[in-house]
Amino acid sequence: MRSEQRESLGRRARGRGGEGDLSEQGFAFLLLTPAALLIFIVVLLPLLITFGYTLINMNLLSATKGRFTGLANYASVLGASWFWSSLGRTLYFTFVSLVLETGLGLLFALLLAGSFPGVGVLRSLVILPWAIPTLVSGALWKWILHPDYGALNALLSWLGLIKEYHAWLGQPWLAMNMVILADVWKMAPYSAIFFLAALQFINKALYEAARIDGAGVFRRFRYVTFPHLVPTLLVVVVMRSMDKFKAFDLFYVMTKGGPANGTKVLTYDAYLRGFDNLNYSAAATISYVIAFLVLALTVIYLRLGKQEDVND
């Protein structure tokens, strides 16, 4: 019955000038066409248009708007001092938050992998920060770090650790680290989910054999647990590196690139040049430079993963 319905649909889609029924490939292509068209309109077409902006002058305040410039936009961006400053801040944010997030995620996963009363409730509580939308998380941390009535100042003052309230977002270096703290708080549970899932597939007999051989906790982790977590670690590092290079919402909500440009990362720089300065060419060029950097990092991570497999 299903075969007859499919043949009937194929005859309807054939058109007046066709001969014979649609082939299996043609029928499959017919079904995939709407989804492929949607992907082209929503994903590929904006990418192509944005790439076109990198090759022409799309500064709306320029008298030569619309003129073809070739790779001049890339040369202008890569040759600017502000670009390298923003790139340095982006790399610092990516590296520090990635190390802290991955380490804490692995620690949470190891703690939650055991069986003890209330472990289910504890897993739910650990995952809760990740479930909060990023904009809400940023607004929450901005309130916590408020210099006058923030919860962090109140807590540290109550504990006697500080004598006067601090403007946690008032200094460039300190503000960047506070954004890192907010990002790690939210996304460490995300890494923990991956590690916790990977821990479930480790053969428990390996731990028993290691105990019989006299291996302690740290040796069991080094020679049993960690080697099985390396593929998951690679996936987490690649995914989170890509997300951190694209981080924007936390910076927008918490600091808006300040103070003194101390938290102006590449994505926020692209936003300012596109929407404040109306220089769409610079914004598009920065976006594609970010994409190239993420691609390069991904290739490096994958090659390191292949070398690890070969060594094993």
Secondary structure, DSSP 4 states (H G I P E B T S, - for coil): -HHHHHHHHHHHHH-TT--SPPPHHHHHHHHHHHHHHHHIIIIIHHHHHHHHHTTB--BTTSTTTT-B-TTHHHHHHHT-HHHHHHHHHHHHHHHHHHHHHHHHHHHHHHHHTS--TTHHHHHHHHHHHHHS-HHHHHHHHHHHT-TTT-HHHHHHHHTTS-SS---TTSSHHHHHHHHHHHHHHHHHHHHHHHHHHHHTTS-HHHHHHHHHTT--HHHHIIIIIHHHHHHHHHHHHHHHHHHHHT--HHHHHHTTT-STTTT--HHHHHHIIIIIS-BHHHHHHHHHHHHHHHHHHHHHHHHHHHHHHHH-
